[in-house]
Amino acid sequence: MRKSLVPILFLILTSCGFTPMYNASEKVDYNINLIEEKGDSVINNKIISEISRISNKNSKRIYSIKLTTNYSKSIISKDAKGSATNYEISVDSNFNIEYENNERDINIKEKQNIKKIADIFEQRNYEDTLKNNFAISIVNKLNIELLSIK
């Protein structure tokens, strides 16, 4: 009984028509024109590539955006010797959006607490991975904000 129930449930649940709630890439009907960028170049480049990936170049709705990012890494705890053991990595991104003679500022913040890794190379790679993930998350949140603009 149990052996036949699992495949039947699997077939039923895979055919249920589930789509992610925040997957708004199908509904994108705007083109983003990036005017200016300031701040961390690694994060900015990833944000720009993600924006160009989701943007519809043939759309008549055009948003002109000025992007400013601020990356910070701060110590949140130290060991008995005074060496840092935990860090907080944060990215603060500000989008100044101009559209149809209107202007709007959107501020998106991402942060993550991490432990210090003994190997400097691994630590740097981990931080770069976090920067990429932050950039993707920021663009997804920006996309939701832009879709809400009427």
Secondary structure per residue as TSV (DSSP state, phi and psi in degrees):
chain	resnum	aa	ss	phi	psi
A	1	M	-	360.0	-47.4
A	2	R	H	-67.3	-37.0
A	3	K	H	-66.8	-32.2
A	4	S	H	-86.1	-22.5
A	5	L	H	-71.3	-38.5
A	6	V	H	-63.3	-49.6
A	7	P	H	-63.4	-34.6
A	8	I	H	-67.0	-44.3
A	9	L	H	-62.4	-39.1
A	10	F	H	-61.3	-45.7
A	11	L	H	-64.6	-39.0
A	12	I	H	-68.2	-44.5
A	13	L	H	-73.5	-29.4
A	14	T	H	-75.7	-18.3
A	15	S	T	-102.8	18.8
A	16	C	S	-82.4	-8.3
A	17	G	-	82.1	25.8
A	18	F	-	-66.8	131.6
A	19	T	-	-132.0	143.4
A	20	P	-	-61.6	142.2
A	21	M	T	-67.2	-38.9
A	22	Y	T	-98.2	16.7
A	23	N	-	-84.8	83.4
A	24	A	-	-97.4	10.7
A	25	S	G	-65.9	-25.6
A	26	E	G	-71.5	-26.0
A	27	K	G	-94.0	1.4
A	28	V	-	-68.1	119.5
A	29	D	-	-134.5	56.7
A	30	Y	-	-150.3	158.7
A	31	N	E	-119.2	134.3
A	32	I	E	-106.9	125.6
A	33	N	E	-109.5	110.4
A	34	L	E	-84.8	114.6
A	35	I	E	-85.5	-46.0
A	36	E	E	-147.5	146.6
A	37	E	E	-138.1	135.8
A	38	K	E	-135.9	152.5
A	39	G	S	111.9	-150.4
A	40	D	-	-67.4	120.0
A	41	S	H	-68.7	-34.1
A	42	V	H	-65.0	-48.0
A	43	I	H	-66.7	-42.7
A	44	N	H	-60.2	-44.3
A	45	N	H	-62.9	-40.4
A	46	K	H	-68.1	-41.3
A	47	I	H	-61.7	-43.4
A	48	I	H	-63.7	-42.2
A	49	S	H	-67.4	-36.4
A	50	E	H	-69.2	-38.7
A	51	I	H	-64.2	-43.6
A	52	S	H	-67.1	-27.5
A	53	R	H	-70.0	-40.4
A	54	I	H	-91.4	-15.5
A	55	S	-	-73.4	143.3
A	56	N	-	-98.7	107.1
A	57	K	T	-66.6	-21.1
A	58	N	T	-93.2	2.2
A	59	S	-	-76.5	152.6
A	60	K	S	-90.2	-18.8
A	61	R	-	-80.5	115.2
A	62	I	E	-118.4	126.8
A	63	Y	E	-108.4	126.2
A	64	S	E	-97.6	124.9
A	65	I	E	-124.8	136.6
A	66	K	E	-108.0	124.1
A	67	L	E	-109.2	130.6
A	68	T	E	-131.6	124.2
A	69	T	E	-120.5	149.4
A	70	N	E	-133.5	115.9
A	71	Y	E	-102.7	132.7
A	72	S	E	-139.7	146.9
A	73	K	E	-130.6	115.1
A	74	S	E	-124.7	150.6
A	75	I	E	-81.2	130.8
A	76	I	E	-112.5	-16.4
A	77	S	E	-155.9	151.8
A	78	K	E	-128.1	157.3
A	79	D	-	-86.8	-172.9
A	80	A	T	-64.3	-27.1
A	81	K	T	-81.1	-13.1
A	82	G	S	97.3	4.5
A	83	S	-	-82.9	143.7
A	84	A	E	-67.5	136.8
A	85	T	E	-117.3	-30.5
A	86	N	E	-132.2	142.9
A	87	Y	E	-125.0	157.4
A	88	E	E	-116.9	121.2
A	89	I	E	-103.5	128.9
A	90	S	E	-138.5	148.5
A	91	V	E	-128.1	125.0
A	92	D	E	-113.1	117.3
A	93	S	E	-117.8	136.4
A	94	N	E	-122.6	126.8
A	95	F	E	-114.0	118.9
A	96	N	E	-97.8	110.2
A	97	I	E	-108.2	128.6
A	98	E	E	-116.1	128.5
A	99	Y	E	-153.9	136.1
A	100	E	T	42.6	50.6
A	101	N	T	63.2	21.1
A	102	N	E	-117.5	159.1
A	103	E	E	-136.7	140.3
A	104	R	E	-146.6	139.5
A	105	D	E	-105.8	132.7
A	106	I	E	-123.2	126.0
A	107	N	E	-114.9	124.3
A	108	I	E	-124.8	128.3
A	109	K	E	-118.2	140.7
A	110	E	E	-132.7	139.8
A	111	K	E	-149.1	155.5
A	112	Q	E	-150.9	135.9
A	113	N	E	-92.1	133.9
A	114	I	E	-133.1	156.8
A	115	K	E	-94.4	153.1
A	116	K	-	-72.5	134.5
A	117	I	-	-102.6	137.5
A	118	A	S	-62.5	-37.7
A	119	D	S	-82.9	119.2
A	120	I	H	-63.8	-38.3
A	121	F	H	-62.8	-45.0
A	122	E	H	-65.4	-38.0
A	123	Q	H	-61.8	-45.1
A	124	R	H	-65.4	-41.0
A	125	N	H	-64.0	-40.3
A	126	Y	H	-64.0	-42.4
A	127	E	H	-65.1	-38.3
A	128	D	H	-64.8	-38.6
A	129	T	H	-64.1	-41.1
A	130	L	H	-63.7	-40.0
A	131	K	H	-60.1	-44.1
A	132	N	H	-62.4	-44.1
A	133	N	H	-64.8	-39.5
A	134	F	H	-61.0	-44.5
A	135	A	H	-62.4	-42.8
A	136	I	H	-64.0	-43.3
A	137	S	H	-63.8	-40.7
A	138	I	H	-63.2	-43.4
A	139	V	H	-66.6	-38.0
A	140	N	H	-62.6	-41.8
A	141	K	H	-68.5	-37.9
A	142	L	H	-62.8	-41.1
A	143	N	H	-60.0	-43.7
A	144	I	H	-63.4	-41.6
A	145	E	H	-64.2	-42.5
A	146	L	H	-67.8	-34.8
A	147	L	H	-69.5	-23.6
A	148	S	H	-82.8	-12.8
A	149	I	-	-75.8	128.7
A	150	K	-	-113.0	360.0
